[in-house]
Amino acid sequence: MNAKNLIKGRIHYVGVNDRSKHLFEALWPLPGGVSYNSYLIDDEAVTLIDTVDVCYFEVFLEKIRSIIGERPIQYLVINHMEPDHSGSIRLIKHHYPDITIVGNKQTFGMIEGFYGIHDDHFLEVRDNDSLTLGHHTLRFYLTPMVHWPETMMTFDETEGALFSGDAFGCFGTVDGGFLDTRINTDRYRDEMIRYYSNIVGKYGMPVQRALQKLSALDIQIICSTHGPVWTDQRCQVIDLYDRMSRYEADKGVVIAYGSMYGNTEQMAETIAAELSNEGIRDIAMHNVSKTHASYILADIFKYRGLIIGSPTYSGQLYPDVDFLLSRILLREVKGRLLGYFGSYCWASAAAKRLGEFADKSKFQLVGQPVEMKQAITPAVTEQCEQLARNMAAALNAQTIA
């Protein structure tokens, strides 16, 4: 038995690291890589919880065999069917042909659709069903739309371990150790926020329903499919998900802008300077041409204030600003204070388009929008500073309330 992979009791970590992939879902940057986590319960009925990306199957299989040798696996529990977790199902069945796959009704439809598997070795579970493995008892909780319709979580009542699927996950490999007690977890908080904002962020209400369903459980360990296994920091992780799914945020301002020749950027700099002068300490500035949208979205989930700026480009918004705004609307972010500024050379359009976004977002509009023709002037500078003062006042008023 490989004791280095032991989590608690008879629960083992058999996940793998991906240090090669550049983009998660071919969209989101992975500067620190990502882990695909799977877990093995070495009980009378040996049980595997989720699999890993098929590219890492040989490493995965070796980890499994280092714990159970040539013994069979009785059950494979599938909490989430996204291929980075389900991709090895077909190969697992090849090596363990008698394995019974445990999932809900939606799981099995996806298994057939993705992998063409349809046999008698399926065990369908419903909400609050249980499965006894010998020493361990598993209980299943359906958590649809966190963040796919088939998602569920599995709770090991014996050890208090929650196998949570993608919930409570984050970007980044687990380097050396996988338990939060063995590694420096500082870098994972921001990557959990970025993961949530971009992958789960649209589904605040389903997350809230899932948290309510789990609230009575005595959770001692959180075993997500990405990132560390949370033990000592499990309460902080749950609290973070609770806040983000309520769209709660800290006192601060995100300034996201596009600028081709620096003129619109001067407006952003002027606003930021005045915000600081008004006592706002957390100011996250992003040039949309340089900062990937995933990082901007993460900051939008962190801070209550949002100020967007764009030059007019071919009679429309600057393309990267337009892309960012569509991502914000897709996630249905709530409860933000919004200001905006636009610029143009000969035909005004950006400010109008930003106004349309303001209407769609239903954010609380703060101050008067600022529009600049060609280059900054003392009058535009004063308008930018006034926008900043209005934003600071609104943030302070919310803090007092």
QUICOR-V747759 format. One record per helix or strand of 3 or more residues. SS is the DSSP state (2 for helix, 1 for strand). FROM is the first residue (numbers start at 1). TO is the last residue. If there is no record, write none. Layout:
((SS,FROM,TO) (SS,FROM,TO))
//
This chain:
((2,3,5) (1,6,8) (1,11,13) (1,16,18) (1,34,36) (1,39,41) (1,47,49) (2,54,68) (1,75,77) (2,83,86) (2,89,95) (1,100,103) (2,105,115) (1,122,124) (1,130,132) (1,137,142) (1,152,156) (1,161,165) (2,186,200) (2,204,214) (1,221,224) (2,234,245) (1,250,257) (2,263,277) (1,283,287) (2,293,302) (1,303,313) (2,319,330) (1,337,344) (2,350,361) (1,370,373) (2,378,400))
//
